Amino acid sequence: MMYLLAFFCSPLALLLSGKPISAIFNLVLYVLSIACWLTIILFHVGFVIWAVAVLHAILTINNSREERRARRIIAATRLD
């Protein structure tokens, strides 16, 4: 579900994943891509920037989930 949200609104997906700094960076990319889409000349550049923003969101969400999974495994294997 989070990956689908990352495809349509990547800054919101990052914010809901607990990555506010990445969400701000992604919001800048998102706004820049919309600004490029509004121009006729830089339409293709806007699409590329949007694709980079979506890719950044998907990879960041995937990395966040892997980190949580690794922390749970480490916590489960500790012998306290």
Secondary structure, 3 states (H helix, E strand, C coil): CHHHHHHHCHHHHHHHCCCHHHHHHHHHHHHHHHHHHHCCCCHHHHHHHHHHHHHHHHHHHHHHHHHHHHHHHHHHHCCC
